[in-house]
């Protein structure tokens, strides 16, 4: 009721601040040694993170501070990312745990992606009008990127819809280096340190321990499909990383540097179109709309979920525009950990001592990976 409306108003206020501040922040970019930028972009792109993609696509350098004090900017950026995506994760879990009066549940993951992407398209369009649109965007590669990204998100939602718990799904999605490493080992072209292998192993092992460390309860059989879908999501993350490298090469060849909201608009437009096609093909539009109209309370959750996604992406762009991208990586990485803990404490997940051990192992792997990126950045300078 009133609490939710207050939260929505606060999100809109901070989103407006980020949109207004972004043109100033991106007006002039300082020169950065090319070798350091290339090394940094390579490390960030390997993970397939949104932060790395956007930073690489938008010039690979950090703008000078202007306007508001840095502490206030960090409060807006980090606070916005935390509030938007913590609530986003909670709402995503609520959508797929929701049960109608007859016991039926919402399973239309592709329809959900249509609605989420549409919200991002709307915010991206407004952002483009504020910051100015870039001409000559290579739309073909944006289309491929949108297709792979929406597939990864839909598979994550399908994992939740098929019984995989939110904490396990979130921890598993932190292992994005897994498909990248497997692809590199099969095809060659990249080598990894022992520490990198151990980090990935810790995340995988920790996630597996958490999934097996739940206290006795229902839903175990269906989680097999959930595991299959989260693996497909990780594979699509790996494919997206490769697509992003090609997209970067095409924009560089054409002498174009897309701005953050160009990236947000065009990627989400093609995500929406892909999701519409798949949702229509699977017959999710009719069944999904029927379920939503019969259960208005879930519509409220889906609308908030979509708005949080768009606001969260805007806060990521705002933070990248004002700080080193690793600041944003730190915020988004720790946000995932808090999402897992909040889900456990607020949604009634019961973990055994073994499960908590798995949480600790996976979090150690995630934090070690983050620390490695940060120390690599310091060496690059």
Secondary structure, 3 states (H helix, E strand, C coil): CHHHHHHHHHHHHHHHHHHHHHHHHCCCCCCCCHHHHHHHHHHHHHCCCHHHHHHHHCCCCCCCCCCCCHHHHHHHHHHHHHHHHHHHHHHHHHHHHCECCCCCECCCHHHHHHHHHHHHHHHHHHHHHHHCCCCCCCHHHHHHHHHHHHHHHHHHHHHHHCCCCHHHHHHHHCCCHHHHHHHHHHHCCCCCCHHHHHHHHHHHHHHHHHHHCECCCCCCCCHHHHHHHHHHHHHHHHHHHHHHHHHHHHHHHCCCCCCHHHHHHHHHHHHHHHHHHHHHHCCHHHHHHHHHHHCHHHHHHHHHHHHHHHHHHHHHHHHHHHCCHHHHHHHHHHHHHHHHHHHHHHCCCCECHHHHHHHHHHHHHHHHHHHHHHHHHHHHC
